């Protein structure tokens, strides 16, 4: 249960961090938060067998703000777990 909560908090931290990085991309002092890159297949591969269709794709966007958000929320999850005594 602990690991699931930590993973959920880390995913939420990545989402919040990426939103913060995108929001501050236009501010010159905080532009460094949006430095990052993308990796993956943007156009998914589709295999159609007429009765069954597979779609295979993977895409990951990461930035400094996302990583910082993930670390902060990961540490916050430890505090919440201690507070809940799980």
Secondary structure by P-SEA (a helix, b strand, c coil): caaaaaaaaaaaaaaaaaaaaaaaccccccccccccccccccbbbbbbcccbbbbbbbbbbbcaaaaaaaaaaaaaaaaaaaaacc
